[in-house]
Amino acid sequence: MLNILLIAVALIGIGNSGNLVKTYSGKALKQSDDKFLYREIHEAKFNGEKIDEIITQFKDPNNNLIAIRTMIFGEDLTKPQFVLKDFRSGYVEGSELLPSNKVRVYTKENFGDNLDEKILEVEEPFVIDGGITYFFKEHWEDLLKNKTIQFNFVTPSKLDYFRFRVYKKAIVQIDGRKGLQLVLELDNFIMRAFVDPIIITYDLENKEILYYKGISNINDENGKSLSIKIDYSAKGNI
């Protein structure tokens, strides 16, 4: 994938749950005209209160499975092992945590391509894929106090990592629920001028995601990035 902000579905908020499995979904709409692009179906598996695994299916408007992503969580919830596979093109990306703050990242663009991979040494604090949700939780009170938090985000599609920042934009209401609206953007002001920020809203009480606006985690059928919005509230989760 050609962009460096491929973290949309990584931002799914998981509240504390004693259930063994939690399933939820959201419809991705094109920002410019509300065209229905695909649906995300997330299955989160818990061991008691601890999240073990999240499997996300991406289905097109005809209900065809077009991509799947698997995250496996260890002791550090901010750094899961993950792999994303797009069945239309053969695109693959993924990463896994190694000792001493090293991360193996890998990717390939199409069926038949060789896998490109690299070992990164990443400075803390850093986050891998869906671990970003738990990073936000760790800094929840600071975000509520209007503090800006910087961190490194591992980006397998670029075989690299990038510095990001997150801060509170507002407290808003979505479908009758009060939410913390966050802005996630590149920390480098030059790069920031060319990449739109991601806007995420989390439920103020249970920290589950309510709304997302930004770049998609999968490209379209031509390999182009998508600007989407997803309503995860009761109104949008249909």
C-alpha positions in Angstrom: 0.0 0.0 0.0 1.2 3.4 -0.9 0.3 5.5 2.1 1.7 5.6 5.6 -1.5 6.1 7.5 -2.9 2.6 7.1 -4.3 2.3 10.6 -8.0 2.7 10.4 -9.1 -0.6 11.7 -6.3 -0.6 14.1 -8.3 1.9 16.1 -11.2 -0.3 17.1 -11.8 0.3 20.8 -12.2 -2.7 22.9 -13.9 -2.2 26.3 -13.2 -4.5 29.3 -15.2 -7.6 28.8 -15.6 -11.0 30.5 -17.1 -12.5 27.4 -15.0 -15.0 25.5 -15.9 -13.6 22.1 -17.2 -10.2 21.1 -18.3 -9.4 17.5 -19.0 -6.0 16.1 -19.0 -4.3 12.7 -19.0 -1.0 10.8 -19.8 0.2 7.3 -17.0 2.1 5.5 -18.4 5.0 3.4 -16.6 7.2 1.0 -16.1 10.6 2.5 -16.9 12.6 -0.7 -20.3 11.0 -1.5 -21.2 8.4 1.2 -20.8 5.5 -1.3 -20.8 2.2 0.6 -17.3 0.7 0.0 -17.0 -2.3 2.4 -18.0 -3.6 5.7 -15.6 -4.5 8.6 -16.6 -7.5 10.8 -14.5 -7.8 13.9 -14.3 -10.9 16.1 -12.4 -10.3 19.4 -11.4 -13.3 21.5 -10.8 -12.8 25.2 -9.1 -14.9 27.9 -11.0 -13.5 30.9 -10.5 -9.7 30.8 -7.4 -9.9 28.5 -7.7 -9.7 24.7 -6.0 -12.6 23.0 -6.9 -12.2 19.3 -8.9 -10.0 16.9 -9.8 -11.3 13.4 -11.2 -8.7 11.0 -13.0 -9.6 7.8 -13.5 -7.0 5.1 -16.4 -7.6 2.8 -17.5 -5.7 -0.3 -21.1 -4.5 -0.9 -21.9 -7.9 -2.5 -20.7 -9.6 0.7 -17.6 -11.1 -0.9 -14.6 -11.5 1.4 -11.9 -9.2 0.0 -9.4 -9.1 2.9 -8.7 -10.4 6.3 -6.5 -9.2 9.2 -5.4 -11.2 12.2 -3.9 -9.7 15.4 -2.4 -11.8 18.2 -1.8 -10.1 21.5 1.0 -10.9 24.0 1.9 -9.3 27.3 2.3 -5.8 25.8 -1.0 -5.0 24.3 0.4 -2.1 22.4 2.6 -4.3 20.2 0.6 -7.3 18.8 1.7 -9.6 16.1 -0.4 -9.0 13.0 -0.9 -9.9 9.3 -3.2 -8.3 6.7 -4.0 -10.2 3.5 -5.9 -8.7 0.5 -7.4 -11.5 -1.6 -8.0 -9.3 -4.7 -4.4 -8.4 -5.4 -2.4 -10.7 -3.2 -1.2 -7.8 -1.1 0.3 -8.8 2.3 1.7 -6.8 5.2 2.5 -7.7 8.8 4.9 -7.4 11.7 6.0 -9.2 14.8 7.8 -8.0 17.9 11.4 -9.3 18.5 13.6 -8.9 21.6 15.3 -5.6 22.4 12.7 -3.3 20.8 13.3 -4.8 17.4 10.4 -5.4 15.0 10.2 -7.6 11.9 8.1 -6.0 9.2 7.2 -7.5 5.9 5.1 -6.8 2.8 4.4 -7.7 -0.8 2.3 -5.9 -3.4 0.8 -8.7 -5.6 0.4 -12.4 -6.1 3.7 -13.9 -7.2 5.8 -11.1 -5.7 8.6 -12.0 -3.3 8.1 -10.9 0.3 10.1 -7.8 1.2 11.1 -7.7 4.9 13.3 -5.7 7.3 14.2 -5.7 11.0 13.6 -2.3 12.6 15.0 -1.0 15.9 12.3 1.3 17.2 12.6 3.9 19.9 10.0 3.8 22.7 7.2 4.6 23.0 6.1 2.7 19.9 2.9 1.0 18.8 2.1 -1.8 16.4 -1.2 -1.9 14.5 -4.2 -2.4 16.8 -2.1 -1.8 19.8 -2.8 1.8 19.3 -6.1 1.4 21.1 -4.3 0.3 24.2 -1.8 3.1 23.9 -4.7 5.6 23.9 -6.1 3.9 27.0 -2.8 4.1 28.8 -2.8 7.9 28.1 -6.5 8.5 28.5 -6.3 10.8 31.4 -3.5 12.9 29.8 -5.6 13.2 26.6 -8.6 14.4 28.6 -6.3 17.0 30.1 -5.4 18.3 26.6 -1.9 16.9 26.6 -0.4 16.0 23.2 1.2 12.5 23.2 3.9 11.6 20.7 4.8 8.0 19.7 6.3 5.9 16.9 4.0 3.9 14.7 5.4 0.8 12.9 4.3 0.9 9.2 5.0 -2.4 7.5 3.8 -1.1 4.1 6.9 1.2 4.1 9.2 -1.2 6.0 9.7 1.7 8.4 8.1 3.6 11.3 6.9 7.2 11.6 6.5 9.7 14.5 2.8 10.5 15.2 1.0 12.7 17.7 -2.5 12.5 19.2 -4.5 15.1 21.1 -8.0 15.9 22.2 -10.1 17.9 19.7 -13.4 18.1 21.6 -16.0 16.3 23.7 -18.9 15.5 21.4 -22.3 13.6 21.2 -22.8 10.7 18.8 -26.1 8.9 18.8 -26.8 10.1 22.3 -23.4 9.0 23.6 -20.8 11.4 24.9 -17.4 10.8 23.2 -13.8 11.9 23.3 -12.8 13.1 19.9 -9.1 12.7 19.1 -6.9 14.0 16.3 -4.2 11.6 15.1 -1.6 13.1 12.8 2.1 12.9 11.7 4.4 14.7 14.1 6.6 16.2 11.3 5.0 19.5 10.3 6.3 19.3 6.7 4.8 15.8 6.1 1.7 16.8 8.0 1.0 19.5 5.3 0.5 16.7 2.7 -1.5 14.2 4.8 -4.9 14.8 6.3 -5.3 13.9 10.0 -7.4 11.1 11.3 -10.3 11.9 13.5 -11.4 9.3 16.0 -14.2 9.5 18.6 -14.3 7.1 21.6 -17.1 6.6 24.1 -16.1 8.7 27.1 -17.2 6.0 29.6 -16.3 2.6 28.1 -13.6 3.8 25.6 -15.2 1.9 22.6 -14.9 3.6 19.3 -17.9 5.5 18.1 -16.8 7.1 14.8 -13.8 7.2 12.5 -12.8 9.5 9.7 -9.6 9.1 7.8 -7.6 6.8 5.6 -8.7 3.2 5.1 -6.7 0.1 6.2 -7.3 -1.5 2.8 -7.0 0.0 -0.7 -9.6 -0.1 -3.5 -9.5 -2.7 -6.3 -7.0 -0.6 -8.2 -4.6 -0.3 -5.2 -5.5 3.3 -4.4 -5.9 4.5 -0.9 -9.4 5.4 0.3 -10.7 8.3 2.4 -13.5 6.9 4.5 -15.8 7.4 7.5 -17.2 4.6 9.7 -20.0 5.0 12.3 -19.5 2.3 15.0 -22.3 3.6 17.2 -25.7 1.8 17.4 -26.9 3.9 14.6 -24.1 3.0 12.2 -23.5 -0.6 13.2 -26.2 -2.1 11.1 
